Amino acid sequence: MIERLSLEEWRAFDAVHPAPTFFARPAWAISLAETYDGMEAAPLRVRAQGDPPLILPMMRMSGGVLRWREYRGFPIGGYTCFLQQDGELASQGQCERALAEIAHFADCATIIPWPLAQMPRTSQGKAHETSVVDLSRGVDAALAGVTGIFRRMAGQAERRGVACARSRDVDAIDVYYELLDASAKRWGLLRPAFPKALIASLVRNGGRDVEIWFARAEGRAIGGAVGFYGASEFFFWSAAMLAEYSRLRPSNALNFALMRAAAERGMIWYNLGSSEGLPGVARFKDNLGALEVPYNEIRLERAPFKLYVNVRRALAGRAHA
C-alpha cells in the first residue's frame, strides 16, 4: 500500500530524522516546486507486505494532458532515500520490495537512490557515478589523499591572497549568479543550467543547510560555490569562477575550505557529484582524492505508459521525416 504524506508530516519527520542527503529533505523538493511548473513535492509512505512502512521522498510531475501518475526522485541531479520510521536507511531487501509496490502504484517512476546507501539489486535504468571524499576519519586524513599538485595550487592561492568564506550578505545570490552566468557563457551556453530563482528558493527554504561561499581576491569575488548539508553528506552542488582569475586557483582554495567546514559540521561524506562527459572536472576531483561511487537511475513504467511514450516517439519521428 502507498499513501502520500502531507508536507507538514514530512517536515515533522525531517525535523527529527533528517535524511543523510539534502536532496531527500523537504527544502529541496519545495524549492523545485516553487521554481518549476509541473513539479509538486510528493513524499510517499510505502508499505510492502511483511515490512514496516518506509518514507520515500519524491516529486509528482504534471503527467501531461492524460494526468499520468508520474513520480521522480529526484529531478535536476538529485537523489532520494528509502527511510525507515526511525530515520535509518532501509535494507536492500526492503528497498526492493518497496520498488515492487511502486511499480504497481505509479504509471511511471524514476528513482535515483542516494549512492552511499544500500542500493536495490536491479539491472534497470541508466548507470551513473559520483565522486566522493570520505571525511569519516577527519579532515586531516581526507586531505592526506590530495595529490601534491592540488595541494601546491591551494597553497599558491592562499599566498596570493585568496580568502574563502561563506557569505551571509543580502546580495550573495546576485553576486554568485553573476559568476555563474559568466561561467556559462565561457562554456558556450546562453544561460546557466538553472535559474536564479532556484537558488533564492533554496536559501529561503534550506536555512543553515544551504550555503553560498566565495573566494575573494583583489577586492572582489573571483569564484564561488553553493553547497548543501544533509545529516551526513555535504554536497558540492554548483561552482563558478571568473576565467581571468584562474591563475589564482580559487577552486582549489574553495574545496579545501569547504572540506574543512563539512568536517566541522560532522559530515561523513563530501560529495562532488557527477563528472560525466567532463574529463577535466573528473581529473580535478581525482586530484582532490575523491573516489568514484557507481549508482543506478531506476525507471519503472507500466505497460500503458510505455505504449503512450512509444506512440508519441513514432508520431514525432514521422513529423520530422
C-alpha positions, 0 to 999 in steps of 0.5 A: 500500500502507498499513501502520500504524506502531507508536507507538514508530516514530512517536515515533522519527520525531517525535523527529527530524522533528517535524511543523510542527503539534502536532496531527500529533505523537504527544502529541496523538493519545495524549492523545485516546486516553487521554481518549476511548473509541473513539479509538486513535492510528493513524499510517499509512505510505502508499505510492502507486505511483511515490512514496516512502512518506509518514507520515500521522498519524491516529486509528482510531475504534471503527467501531461494532458492524460494526468499520468501518475508520474513520480521522480526522485529526484529531478535536476541531479538529485537523489532520494532515500528509502527511510525507515520510521526511525530515520535509518536507511532501509535494507536492500531487501526492503528497498526492493520490495518497496520498488515492487509496490511502486511499480504497481502504484505509479504509471511511471517512476524514476528513482535515483537512490542516494549512492552511499546507501544500500542500493536495490539489486536491479539491472534497470535504468541508466548507470551513473557515478559520483565522486566522493571524499570520505571525511569519516576519519577527519579532515586531516586524513581526507586531505592526506589523499590530495595529490601534491599538485592540488595541494601546491595550487591551494597553497599558491592561492592562499599566498596570493591572497585568496580568502574563502568564506561563506557569505551571509550578505543580502546580495550573495545570490546576485553576486554568485549568479553573476559568476555563474552566468559568466561561467556559462557563457565561457562554456558556450551556453546562453544561460546557466543550467538553472535559474536564479530563482532556484537558488533564492528558493533554496536559501529561503527554504534550506536555512543553515543547510544551504550555503553560498561561499566565495573566494575573494581576491583583489577586492572582489569575488573571483569564484564561488560555490553553493553547497548543501548539508544533509545529516551526513553528506555535504554536497558540492552542488554548483561552482563558478569562477571568473576565467581571468582569475584562474591563475589564482586557483580559487577552486582549489582554495574553495574545496579545501575550505569547504572540506574543512567546514563539512568536517566541522559540521560532522559530515561523513561524506563530501560529495562532488557529484557527477563528472560525466562527459567532463574529463577535466572536472573528473581529473580535478576531483581525482586530484582532490582524492575523491573516489568514484561511487557507481549508482543506478537511475531506476525507471519503472513504467507500466505497460500503458505508459510505455505504449503512450511514450512509444506512440508519441516517439513514432508520431514525432519521428514521422513529423520530422521525416 
